[in-house]
Amino acid sequence: MTMTNKKPNAYTEDNIRTLEPREHIRLRPGMYIGKLGDGSSQEDGIYVLLKEVIDNAIDEHMQGYGNCIEVTIEDKRVSVRDYGRGIPLGKVIDCVSKINTGAKYDSEAFQKSIGLNGVGTKAVNALSSYFMVQSIREGKTKIAEFERGVLVKDHPLKPCTEPDGTLVVFEPDDTIFKHFKFIPQFVENLLWNYAFLNAGLTLTFNGKKFVSQDGLLDLLRRKVNEEEIRYPIIHLKGKDIEIAMTHGSQYGEDYYSFVNGQYTSQGGTHQQAFREAIVKTVREFYKKDFDTTDIRASIVAAISIRVQEPIFESQTKTKLGSTNLSPDPKSPTIRAFVNDFVKKELDNYLHQHPETAEALLKRIQQSEKERNEIAGIRKLAKERVKKASLHNSKLRDCRIHFNDSNKEERFETTIFITEGDSASGSMTKARDVRTQAVFSLRGKPLNCWNASKKVVYENEELNLLHHALGLDEGLEGLRYNRVVIATDADTDGMHIRLLLLTFFLRFYPDLVRHGHVYILETPLFRVRNKKQTIYCYSEQEKVQAVEKLGKGVEITRFKGLGEISPEEFKQFIGEDMRLEPVILQEHTNIEKLLSYYMGSNTSERQNFIINNLRIETDTLDPRLAERVALEA
């Protein structure tokens, strides 16, 4: 027997590697752009790539150069053209390929810009299968082309008659962003945010214009429905700070916060300071110690501040970490700055507008009354949930949760809400236990279209779901980043889907507004021969699969999720998972929407069904159409 001293997994000099910046970006993209995704979430990597390019154009505009930015997306190729000064021609290649290279380190040139780390555009370049940059400056132009961060064509300097500025064209690498697609609504939301924060700037997306004159006032006008708010939007502006706020009728709190023109979707020190300042100012104005939740219930607000050299908690800049307005330790804290502004300006506004002050007081008192009414029910419900959680057969939880702020994988956390034991059983066996949870419904949940929040605590199943999601204190306690409705693709499954959407829209509309709710797409057919299996999500895909595999194929129609084996399910909730985001259109009146689709049967809805009923045959007996409508 031969003995050896060499141990398995030996740690030697051979294990040490030094990566070039481009290699590191491609190996660890999450460090630079957050989650990858496929474009079904507003925070997926492809939108971060777009944002990084636009940020540079915005910084030029903020310095006083260029008042137009043109964005075009054709299939998977993106182009962004600004009319700023253009990258200095001798540094074009360096600025988009050499990390830690840029003008943002010079605080005099870019005092309060968005991008400060010299990383953004380089990450876009490294993570794109094709990347082209063109700078036009003082009658000359320089073009460079790259593939996955590697320079493939360095064009010579040429004369040019186009206006100064920079053009960037890129196509995200589909080996990194698998099955990705750009959702137009998400791109439009991104561009609207830039427009609201940069008066005088015009952005276009595939020809559509985005421009704002009244900043955050326009933002809130777009986010709320005029019929649902309790008082006219309050709009306050000061040096390096702007605020807009109102109260609606929805449950929860809804905030839109920005730093140096950057949308901080995860909030940060400025948003928390604003929330505290609202409570303090309102209590002092009315000289009453209202409960914090009553003051902030149903608030819809936006805050924008300018900070010198801001510190964000990640390269994606979704959460502000700075505590001071500038690196100078003597500068005011953000908390004091925001509090002083709100205390002075909001207090003045309420004194000058007594009708608004009265309407705000009534909203607070209404919230106080509603909270007291359900206090007893809420206590009993919590006790019931506490007992049920010890042997809760409804929830198969995961190990990592969205509110674990120190966990990198928290953005991957997902809960699948499904119907019946067979479907939840297959999904439970197939899931990733670290980040995927399963909640099983007994059948069709309660229709909540005209119910008060008491029903959340009185109905056992909805109460268990409410606590599983961690929504007791609003979105702050949300335990899963993605709430996925996974029901059968039949009429019963569609009905359950609508009932769940009604529940979320009625009591947690901000869960939908902030892009946390999805529909799981699962295959309708399996087409296979002895060599290959293709899963098809539509009739068209089935036809294409049959044509591809030829004669003698076996076609299986999946009637329900329970018919899909755990081994197959792994494909559909893993890397290749297809999610359809639930997007709430701007100015949607939720009350009218739910009343129309989920309320008492109306002749209007019956007529809509009769006029829009689609069938597979060429003819339809009108009496049958009427019967279907009456039973809907």
C-alpha positions as CSV (number, residue, x, y, z in Angstrom):
1,M,0.0,0.0,0.0
2,T,1.5,3.4,-1.0
3,M,1.2,6.2,1.5
4,T,1.1,9.8,0.5
5,N,1.3,13.0,2.5
6,K,-0.8,15.0,0.0
7,K,-4.2,15.9,1.5
8,P,-7.3,16.4,-0.7
9,N,-8.3,20.0,-1.3
10,A,-4.8,21.2,-0.5
11,Y,-4.4,25.0,-0.2
12,T,-1.2,26.0,-2.0
13,E,0.2,28.9,-4.1
14,D,-1.4,27.3,-7.1
15,N,-4.9,28.1,-5.6
16,I,-4.2,31.9,-5.6
17,R,-5.5,33.7,-8.7
18,T,-5.4,37.4,-9.7
19,L,-8.3,38.4,-11.9
20,E,-8.3,41.3,-14.3
21,P,-11.2,43.7,-13.6
22,R,-13.1,42.5,-16.6
23,E,-12.8,38.9,-15.5
24,H,-13.9,39.7,-12.0
25,I,-17.0,41.6,-13.2
26,R,-18.0,38.6,-15.3
27,L,-17.3,36.1,-12.6
28,R,-19.0,38.1,-9.8
29,P,-21.5,40.3,-11.6
30,G,-23.7,40.6,-8.5
31,M,-21.1,42.7,-6.8
32,Y,-21.5,45.3,-9.5
33,I,-25.1,45.2,-10.6
34,G,-26.9,43.4,-7.9
35,K,-29.3,40.6,-9.0
36,L,-29.1,39.3,-12.6
37,G,-32.7,38.2,-13.4
38,D,-34.4,38.0,-16.7
39,G,-36.1,41.5,-16.8
40,S,-39.3,40.5,-15.0
41,S,-38.3,42.7,-12.0
42,Q,-37.6,46.4,-12.0
43,E,-34.4,45.8,-10.2
44,D,-33.0,43.1,-12.6
45,G,-29.5,43.6,-14.0
46,I,-30.5,44.6,-17.5
47,Y,-32.2,47.8,-16.1
48,V,-29.2,48.5,-14.0
49,L,-27.0,48.4,-17.1
50,L,-29.3,50.9,-18.8
51,K,-29.4,53.1,-15.7
52,E,-25.6,53.1,-15.5
53,V,-25.3,54.5,-19.0
54,I,-28.1,57.1,-18.5
55,D,-26.5,58.2,-15.2
56,N,-23.5,59.5,-17.1
57,A,-25.7,61.5,-19.4
58,I,-27.7,62.8,-16.4
59,D,-24.4,64.0,-14.8
60,E,-23.6,65.9,-17.9
61,H,-27.0,67.6,-17.8
62,M,-26.6,68.5,-14.2
63,Q,-23.3,70.2,-15.1
64,G,-25.2,72.3,-17.6
65,Y,-24.5,70.4,-20.8
66,G,-27.2,68.8,-22.9
67,N,-31.0,68.9,-22.3
68,C,-32.0,65.8,-24.3
69,I,-31.3,62.1,-23.9
70,E,-32.5,59.6,-26.5
71,V,-33.1,55.9,-25.5
72,T,-33.9,53.3,-28.1
73,I,-34.5,49.6,-27.4
74,E,-35.0,47.2,-30.4
75,D,-35.4,43.6,-29.3
76,K,-32.3,43.2,-27.1
77,R,-30.1,46.0,-28.3
78,V,-30.0,49.3,-26.4
79,S,-28.7,52.7,-27.5
80,V,-28.4,55.8,-25.4
81,R,-27.5,59.2,-27.0
82,D,-26.8,62.3,-25.0
83,Y,-25.9,65.8,-26.1
84,G,-23.3,66.7,-23.4
85,R,-19.7,67.5,-23.9
86,G,-18.7,64.1,-25.1
87,I,-16.0,61.9,-23.6
88,P,-12.5,63.5,-24.2
89,L,-11.5,61.8,-27.4
90,G,-8.1,60.5,-26.2
91,K,-9.7,58.8,-23.2
92,V,-12.8,57.1,-24.8
93,I,-11.5,53.5,-24.6
94,D,-10.1,54.0,-21.0
95,C,-13.4,55.5,-19.7
96,V,-15.4,52.5,-20.7
97,S,-12.9,49.7,-20.1
98,K,-10.4,50.6,-17.4
99,I,-12.0,50.4,-13.9
100,N,-11.5,53.4,-11.5
101,T,-11.1,55.7,-14.5
102,G,-13.3,58.8,-14.8
103,A,-14.0,62.4,-14.0
104,K,-16.2,61.8,-11.0
105,Y,-13.2,61.7,-8.6
106,D,-12.8,65.5,-9.2
107,S,-15.4,66.8,-6.8
108,E,-15.2,70.3,-8.3
109,A,-16.3,68.9,-11.7
110,F,-19.0,66.7,-10.3
111,Q,-20.0,68.0,-6.9
112,K,-23.2,66.0,-6.5
113,S,-23.3,63.5,-9.2
114,I,-24.8,60.0,-9.2
115,G,-21.8,57.8,-10.2
116,L,-18.7,58.3,-8.2
117,N,-16.8,54.9,-8.3
118,G,-15.6,54.8,-11.9
119,V,-17.3,51.3,-12.3
120,G,-20.7,51.6,-13.9
121,T,-20.0,51.8,-17.7
122,K,-17.1,49.3,-17.4
123,A,-19.5,46.8,-15.9
124,V,-22.0,47.4,-18.7
125,N,-19.1,46.8,-21.2
126,A,-17.9,43.6,-19.5
127,L,-21.4,42.2,-19.3
128,S,-22.5,42.9,-22.8
129,S,-22.0,40.6,-25.8
130,Y,-21.7,43.8,-27.9
131,F,-20.7,47.3,-26.7
132,M,-20.0,50.4,-28.8
133,V,-19.1,53.8,-27.6
134,Q,-18.9,56.9,-29.8
135,S,-17.8,60.3,-28.6
136,I,-18.5,63.4,-30.7
137,R,-16.5,66.5,-29.6
138,E,-15.7,69.8,-31.4
139,G,-16.2,68.5,-34.9
140,K,-14.4,65.1,-34.4
141,T,-15.6,61.6,-33.4
142,K,-14.0,58.6,-31.9
143,I,-15.6,55.1,-32.0
144,A,-14.6,51.9,-30.2
145,E,-16.3,48.5,-30.3
146,F,-16.1,45.7,-27.7
147,E,-17.3,42.2,-27.1
148,R,-17.7,41.1,-23.5
149,G,-15.3,43.8,-22.4
150,V,-12.6,43.0,-24.9
151,L,-11.7,45.7,-27.5
152,V,-12.4,44.3,-31.0
153,K,-12.3,47.4,-33.2
154,D,-10.5,50.7,-32.5
155,H,-11.8,53.2,-35.1
156,P,-9.5,56.1,-36.1
157,L,-10.4,59.6,-35.3
158,K,-12.6,61.2,-37.9
159,P,-14.3,64.5,-38.7
160,C,-18.0,64.7,-37.7
161,T,-20.7,67.3,-38.2
162,E,-23.1,65.9,-35.6
163,P,-23.7,67.8,-32.3
164,D,-21.4,67.0,-29.4
165,G,-22.3,64.2,-27.1
166,T,-21.9,60.5,-26.5
167,L,-23.6,57.5,-28.0
168,V,-23.5,54.1,-26.2
169,V,-24.9,50.9,-27.8
170,F,-25.0,47.6,-25.9
171,E,-26.6,44.2,-25.9
172,P,-26.6,42.4,-22.5
173,D,-24.8,39.0,-22.7
174,D,-27.5,36.3,-22.8
175,T,-25.0,33.8,-21.3
176,I,-25.3,35.8,-18.1
177,F,-28.8,37.3,-18.4
178,K,-30.7,34.2,-19.5
179,H,-34.0,34.5,-21.4
180,F,-34.0,38.2,-20.7
181,K,-36.4,40.7,-22.2
182,F,-37.0,44.5,-21.6
183,I,-40.4,45.3,-20.2
184,P,-41.4,48.7,-21.6
185,Q,-43.3,49.8,-18.5
186,F,-40.2,49.3,-16.4
187,V,-38.1,51.4,-18.8
188,E,-40.7,54.1,-18.8
189,N,-40.8,54.2,-15.0
190,L,-37.0,54.6,-15.0
191,L,-37.1,57.5,-17.5
192,W,-40.0,59.2,-15.7
193,N,-38.0,59.3,-12.5
194,Y,-35.1,61.0,-14.3
195,A,-37.6,63.5,-15.8
196,F,-39.2,64.4,-12.5
197,L,-35.8,65.1,-10.9
198,N,-34.4,67.1,-13.8
199,A,-36.5,70.0,-14.8
200,G,-35.8,71.1,-18.4
201,L,-34.5,67.7,-19.4
202,T,-36.3,65.8,-22.2
203,L,-35.9,62.1,-22.5
204,T,-37.3,59.9,-25.3
205,F,-37.8,56.2,-25.4
206,N,-38.5,54.8,-28.9
207,G,-39.9,58.2,-29.8
208,K,-42.1,58.7,-26.7
209,K,-41.2,61.9,-24.7
210,F,-40.7,62.1,-21.0
211,V,-40.5,65.7,-19.6
212,S,-41.6,67.3,-16.3
213,Q,-41.9,70.9,-15.2
214,D,-43.1,70.5,-11.6
215,G,-40.7,67.7,-10.3
216,L,-42.0,65.6,-7.5
217,L,-45.4,67.2,-7.7
218,D,-45.7,65.6,-11.2
219,L,-44.4,62.3,-9.8
220,L,-47.1,62.1,-7.2
221,R,-49.8,63.3,-9.7
222,R,-48.8,60.3,-11.8
223,K,-48.7,57.8,-8.8
224,V,-52.0,58.7,-7.2
225,N,-55.6,59.0,-8.3
226,E,-57.0,62.5,-7.8
227,E,-60.3,60.9,-6.6
228,E,-58.7,58.9,-3.9
229,I,-56.5,61.4,-2.1
230,R,-57.7,63.2,1.1
231,Y,-56.2,66.6,0.3
232,P,-54.3,68.3,-2.5
233,I,-50.6,67.3,-2.8
234,I,-48.3,69.3,-0.6
235,H,-45.2,70.3,-2.6
236,L,-42.2,71.8,-0.7
237,K,-38.8,72.8,-2.2
238,G,-35.6,74.1,-0.7
239,K,-31.9,74.1,-1.3
240,D,-30.8,70.5,-2.1
241,I,-34.2,69.1,-0.9
242,E,-37.7,68.6,-2.4
243,I,-40.7,66.9,-0.9
244,A,-44.2,66.0,-2.1
245,M,-46.8,64.2,0.0
246,T,-50.5,63.4,0.4
247,H,-52.7,60.8,2.1
248,G,-54.9,58.4,0.3
249,S,-57.3,55.6,1.3
250,Q,-55.0,52.6,0.8
251,Y,-53.5,50.5,3.5
252,G,-49.8,50.9,4.2
253,E,-47.2,53.6,3.4
254,D,-45.8,54.4,-0.1
255,Y,-42.5,56.3,-0.6
256,Y,-40.4,57.3,-3.5
257,S,-37.0,58.5,-2.5
258,F,-34.1,59.9,-4.5
259,V,-30.5,61.0,-3.9
260,N,-28.7,63.1,-6.6
261,G,-31.4,62.1,-9.1
262,Q,-30.9,58.4,-8.3
263,Y,-34.1,56.4,-7.3
264,T,-33.2,54.7,-4.0
265,S,-35.8,51.9,-4.1
266,Q,-34.6,50.5,-0.8
267,G,-34.7,53.9,0.9
268,G,-31.9,54.7,3.3
269,T,-31.1,57.4,5.8
270,H,-32.9,60.2,4.0
271,Q,-36.2,58.3,3.7
272,Q,-36.0,57.2,7.4
273,A,-35.3,60.8,8.4
274,F,-38.3,62.0,6.4
275,R,-40.6,59.4,8.0
276,E,-39.5,60.5,11.5
277,A,-39.8,64.2,10.7
278,I,-43.4,63.8,9.5
279,V,-44.4,62.2,12.8
280,K,-42.6,64.8,14.9
281,T,-44.0,67.7,12.9
282,V,-47.6,66.5,12.9
283,R,-47.6,65.8,16.6
284,E,-46.3,69.3,17.4
285,F,-48.7,71.0,15.0
286,Y,-51.8,69.3,16.4
287,K,-50.3,69.2,20.0
288,K,-51.4,65.6,20.3
289,D,-49.3,62.4,20.7
290,F,-50.8,60.5,17.9
291,D,-49.6,56.9,17.3
292,T,-46.9,56.7,14.6
293,T,-48.8,54.2,12.5
294,D,-51.9,56.5,12.4
295,I,-49.9,59.5,11.2
296,R,-48.2,57.5,8.4
297,A,-51.1,55.2,7.4
298,S,-52.0,55.7,3.8
299,I,-49.3,58.2,3.1
300,V,-47.9,58.6,-0.4
301,A,-44.8,60.7,-0.5
302,A,-41.6,61.5,-2.4
303,I,-38.3,63.0,-1.2
304,S,-35.3,64.1,-3.1
305,I,-32.0,65.4,-1.7
306,R,-28.6,66.3,-3.0
307,V,-25.6,65.0,-1.2
308,Q,-21.9,65.6,-1.9
309,E,-20.1,62.3,-2.5
310,P,-22.9,60.1,-1.3
311,I,-22.2,56.6,0.2
312,F,-24.5,53.9,-1.0
313,E,-24.8,50.4,0.5
314,S,-24.0,48.8,-2.9
315,Q,-22.8,49.6,-6.4
316,T,-26.4,49.5,-7.6
317,K,-27.1,52.6,-5.4
318,T,-30.6,51.5,-4.2
319,K,-30.1,52.5,-0.5
320,L,-28.4,55.5,0.9
321,G,-25.9,54.8,3.7
322,S,-24.5,58.4,4.2
323,T,-25.2,60.0,7.5
324,N,-23.9,63.5,6.6
325,L,-24.5,65.9,3.7
326,S,-20.8,65.8,2.8
327,P,-17.6,64.1,3.7
328,D,-16.8,67.0,6.0
329,P,-17.5,65.7,9.6
330,K,-18.7,69.1,10.5
331,S,-21.4,69.1,7.9
332,P,-25.1,68.7,9.1
333,T,-26.4,65.2,9.4
334,I,-29.0,64.1,6.9
335,R,-31.4,63.4,9.7
336,A,-31.1,67.0,11.1
337,F,-31.2,68.5,7.6
338,V,-34.4,66.7,6.6
339,N,-36.0,67.2,10.1
340,D,-35.3,71.0,10.1
341,F,-36.7,71.4,6.6
342,V,-39.9,69.4,7.3
343,K,-40.5,71.0,10.7
344,K,-40.3,74.5,9.3
345,E,-41.9,74.1,5.8
346,L,-44.7,71.6,6.6
347,D,-45.7,73.4,9.7
348,N,-45.9,76.7,7.8
349,Y,-47.9,75.0,5.0
350,L,-50.5,73.5,7.4
351,H,-50.9,76.9,9.1
352,Q,-51.4,78.6,5.7
353,H,-53.8,75.9,4.4
354,P,-56.3,75.1,7.2
355,E,-58.5,72.9,4.9
356,T,-55.6,70.6,4.3
357,A,-54.8,70.5,8.0
358,E,-58.4,69.6,8.7
359,A,-58.4,66.8,6.1
360,L,-55.1,65.4,7.4
361,L,-56.5,65.4,11.0
362,K,-59.6,63.5,9.9
363,R,-57.4,60.9,8.1
364,I,-55.3,60.3,11.2
365,Q,-58.4,60.0,13.4
366,Q,-60.0,57.6,10.9
367,S,-56.8,55.4,11.0
368,E,-56.9,55.6,14.9
369,K,-60.5,54.4,14.9
370,E,-59.8,51.6,12.5
371,R,-56.8,50.4,14.5
372,N,-58.7,50.4,17.7
373,E,-61.6,48.5,16.1
374,I,-59.3,45.6,15.0
375,A,-57.0,45.7,18.0
376,G,-58.8,42.9,19.8
377,I,-59.2,40.7,16.7
378,R,-55.6,41.3,15.8
379,K,-54.4,40.1,19.2
380,L,-56.5,36.9,19.0
381,A,-55.3,36.3,15.4
382,K,-51.7,36.7,16.4
383,E,-52.2,34.1,19.2
384,R,-53.8,31.8,16.7
385,V,-51.0,32.2,14.2
386,K,-48.4,31.6,17.0
387,K,-50.0,28.3,17.8
388,A,-50.5,27.3,14.1
389,S,-46.9,28.2,13.3
390,L,-45.7,25.3,15.5
391,H,-47.4,22.8,13.2
392,N,-48.3,25.0,10.2
393,S,-48.9,22.7,7.3
394,K,-49.7,25.7,5.0
395,L,-46.1,27.0,4.9
396,R,-42.9,25.3,3.9
397,D,-40.5,28.1,4.7
398,C,-37.0,28.8,3.4
399,R,-33.8,29.6,5.3
400,I,-33.1,33.1,3.9
401,H,-35.6,36.0,3.9
402,F,-35.9,39.3,2.2
403,N,-35.7,41.2,5.5
404,D,-32.3,39.6,6.2
405,S,-30.5,42.8,5.2
406,N,-27.1,41.2,5.5
407,K,-27.7,38.3,3.1
408,E,-26.7,38.7,-0.5
409,E,-29.3,36.1,-1.6
410,R,-32.2,38.0,-0.1
411,F,-33.3,39.3,-3.5
412,E,-33.8,35.7,-4.7
413,T,-36.2,34.9,-1.9
414,T,-39.5,33.7,-3.3
415,I,-42.8,32.3,-1.9
416,F,-45.0,30.3,-4.2
417,I,-48.7,30.5,-3.3
418,T,-50.3,27.4,-4.8
419,E,-53.5,25.4,-4.6
420,G,-53.9,21.9,-3.2
421,D,-51.5,19.3,-1.7
422,S,-50.4,17.7,-4.9
423,A,-49.1,20.9,-6.5
424,S,-47.5,22.1,-3.3
425,G,-46.0,18.7,-2.7
426,S,-44.2,18.6,-6.1
427,M,-43.1,22.2,-5.7
428,T,-41.8,21.6,-2.1
429,K,-39.7,18.7,-3.3
430,A,-38.3,20.6,-6.3
431,R,-37.6,24.0,-4.6
432,D,-34.4,25.5,-3.4
433,V,-34.8,25.3,0.4
434,R,-32.4,28.3,0.9
435,T,-34.5,30.9,-0.9
436,Q,-37.8,29.3,-2.0
437,A,-40.9,28.8,0.2
438,V,-44.3,27.3,-0.6
439,F,-47.7,28.3,0.9
440,S,-50.6,25.9,0.1
441,L,-54.2,27.1,-0.2
442,R,-57.1,24.8,0.8
443,G,-59.1,26.0,-2.2
444,K,-60.6,29.3,-3.3
445,P,-59.8,32.1,-0.8
446,L,-62.3,34.7,0.3
447,N,-63.3,37.4,-2.1
448,C,-62.1,40.6,-0.4
449,W,-63.2,43.2,-2.9
450,N,-65.4,45.2,-0.4
451,A,-64.1,43.9,2.9
452,S,-62.4,45.9,5.7
453,K,-59.0,44.9,7.1
454,K,-60.8,43.0,9.9
455,V,-61.2,40.1,7.5
456,V,-57.4,39.7,7.3
457,Y,-57.4,38.7,11.0
458,E,-60.8,37.0,11.1
459,N,-60.2,34.7,8.1
460,E,-57.8,31.9,9.2
461,E,-56.3,31.3,5.8
462,L,-55.8,34.9,4.9
463,N,-54.4,35.6,8.4
464,L,-51.8,32.8,8.0
465,L,-50.8,34.1,4.5
466,H,-50.6,37.7,5.9
467,H,-48.2,36.5,8.7
468,A,-46.2,34.2,6.4
469,L,-45.5,37.2,4.1
470,G,-44.5,39.4,7.2
471,L,-46.9,42.2,6.3
472,D,-48.0,43.2,9.8
473,E,-45.9,46.4,9.7
474,G,-46.1,47.0,5.9
475,L,-43.4,46.3,3.4
476,E,-40.6,46.9,5.9
477,G,-41.2,43.4,7.3
478,L,-41.7,41.6,3.9
479,R,-40.1,38.2,4.1
480,Y,-39.9,37.4,0.4
481,N,-38.9,39.6,-2.5
482,R,-41.1,37.7,-5.0
483,V,-44.6,36.7,-4.1
484,V,-45.5,34.2,-6.9
485,I,-49.0,33.1,-7.6
486,A,-48.8,29.5,-8.9
487,T,-52.2,28.1,-9.9
488,D,-53.4,25.7,-12.5
489,A,-54.0,27.0,-16.1
490,D,-57.7,26.3,-16.0
491,T,-60.8,28.3,-15.0
492,D,-60.5,27.4,-11.3
493,G,-56.8,28.3,-11.3
494,M,-57.6,31.7,-13.0
495,H,-60.3,32.4,-10.4
496,I,-58.0,31.7,-7.5
497,R,-55.4,34.0,-9.2
498,L,-58.0,36.8,-9.3
499,L,-59.0,36.3,-5.7
500,L,-55.4,36.5,-4.5
501,L,-54.8,39.6,-6.6
502,T,-57.9,41.1,-5.1
503,F,-56.6,40.4,-1.6
504,F,-53.2,42.1,-2.4
505,L,-54.7,45.1,-4.3
506,R,-57.3,45.6,-1.5
507,F,-55.0,45.5,1.5
508,Y,-51.4,45.7,0.2
509,P,-51.4,47.7,-3.1
510,D,-47.8,48.8,-2.5
511,L,-46.8,45.2,-2.7
512,V,-47.9,45.2,-6.3
513,R,-46.8,48.8,-7.0
514,H,-43.2,48.0,-5.9
515,G,-43.0,45.0,-8.2
516,H,-43.1,42.1,-5.7
517,V,-46.1,40.1,-7.1
518,Y,-45.7,37.7,-10.1
519,I,-47.6,35.0,-11.9
520,L,-45.7,31.7,-12.5
521,E,-45.8,30.4,-16.0
522,T,-45.6,26.7,-16.2
523,P,-45.7,24.6,-19.4
524,L,-49.0,23.5,-20.9
525,F,-47.5,20.7,-23.0
526,R,-44.6,18.3,-23.1
527,V,-43.5,17.2,-26.6
528,R,-40.9,14.5,-26.8
529,N,-39.4,11.7,-28.8
530,K,-36.8,9.2,-27.8
531,K,-34.0,11.8,-28.1
532,Q,-35.4,15.1,-26.9
533,T,-38.0,16.7,-24.7
534,I,-39.4,20.2,-25.3
535,Y,-41.7,21.9,-22.8
536,C,-44.2,24.3,-24.4
537,Y,-45.9,27.3,-22.8
538,S,-48.4,27.9,-25.6
539,E,-50.2,26.3,-28.5
540,Q,-47.8,28.1,-30.9
541,E,-44.8,26.7,-29.1
542,K,-46.3,23.2,-29.2
543,V,-46.8,23.4,-33.0
544,Q,-43.1,24.6,-33.4
545,A,-41.9,21.7,-31.2
546,V,-43.9,19.1,-33.2
547,E,-42.4,20.5,-36.4
548,K,-38.9,20.4,-34.9
549,L,-39.1,16.8,-33.6
550,G,-41.0,15.4,-36.6
551,K,-43.3,12.4,-36.7
552,G,-43.9,10.0,-33.9
553,V,-43.8,12.5,-31.1
554,E,-45.6,12.0,-27.8
555,I,-47.6,15.1,-26.6
556,T,-48.7,15.4,-23.0
557,R,-51.1,18.1,-21.9
558,F,-50.6,19.2,-18.3
559,K,-54.0,19.9,-16.8
560,G,-52.7,20.9,-13.4
561,L,-49.5,21.6,-11.5
562,G,-50.0,18.4,-9.6
563,E,-49.4,16.4,-12.8
564,I,-45.8,17.8,-13.1
565,S,-43.3,15.6,-11.3
566,P,-40.8,17.2,-8.8
567,E,-37.9,16.3,-11.2
568,E,-39.6,18.3,-14.0
569,F,-40.6,21.1,-11.6
570,K,-37.0,21.9,-10.8
571,Q,-36.6,23.2,-14.4
572,F,-39.6,25.5,-14.1
573,I,-38.7,27.1,-10.8
574,G,-35.0,27.1,-11.2
575,E,-32.7,29.0,-13.6
576,D,-35.3,28.8,-16.4
577,M,-38.2,30.0,-14.3
578,R,-40.6,32.2,-16.3
579,L,-42.3,34.9,-14.2
580,E,-44.8,37.4,-15.4
581,P,-44.8,40.6,-13.3
582,V,-48.1,42.0,-12.1
583,I,-47.9,45.6,-13.2
584,L,-50.3,48.2,-11.8
585,Q,-50.8,50.9,-14.4
586,E,-50.5,54.6,-13.3
587,H,-53.7,56.3,-12.3
588,T,-55.5,53.0,-11.8
589,N,-58.5,53.4,-9.5
590,I,-58.2,50.2,-7.5
591,E,-61.7,50.6,-6.0
592,K,-63.3,50.8,-9.4
593,L,-61.1,48.1,-10.8
594,L,-62.0,45.6,-8.1
595,S,-65.7,46.6,-8.1
596,Y,-66.0,46.0,-11.8
597,Y,-64.2,42.6,-11.9
598,M,-64.8,41.2,-8.5
599,G,-68.0,43.0,-7.2
600,S,-71.6,42.1,-7.5
601,N,-72.7,41.0,-11.0
602,T,-73.6,43.9,-13.2
603,S,-75.1,44.2,-16.7
604,E,-72.0,46.2,-17.7
605,R,-69.8,43.2,-17.0
606,Q,-72.2,40.8,-18.6
607,N,-72.2,42.8,-21.8
608,F,-68.4,43.0,-21.8
609,I,-68.2,39.2,-21.6
610,I,-70.7,38.7,-24.3
611,N,-69.0,41.2,-26.6
612,N,-65.5,39.9,-25.9
613,L,-66.0,36.1,-25.6
614,R,-63.4,34.2,-27.6
615,I,-64.1,30.6,-28.7
616,E,-62.3,28.1,-30.9
617,T,-65.2,27.4,-33.2
618,D,-66.4,29.6,-36.0
619,T,-70.0,30.1,-34.6
620,L,-71.5,30.7,-31.2
621,D,-75.1,30.4,-30.1
622,P,-75.9,33.8,-28.7
623,R,-78.0,32.1,-25.9
624,L,-74.9,30.2,-24.9
625,A,-72.8,33.5,-24.7
626,E,-75.5,35.1,-22.6
627,R,-75.6,32.1,-20.2
628,V,-71.7,32.2,-19.8
629,A,-71.9,35.9,-19.0
630,L,-74.7,35.5,-16.4
631,E,-72.7,32.7,-14.7
632,A,-69.4,34.7,-14.7
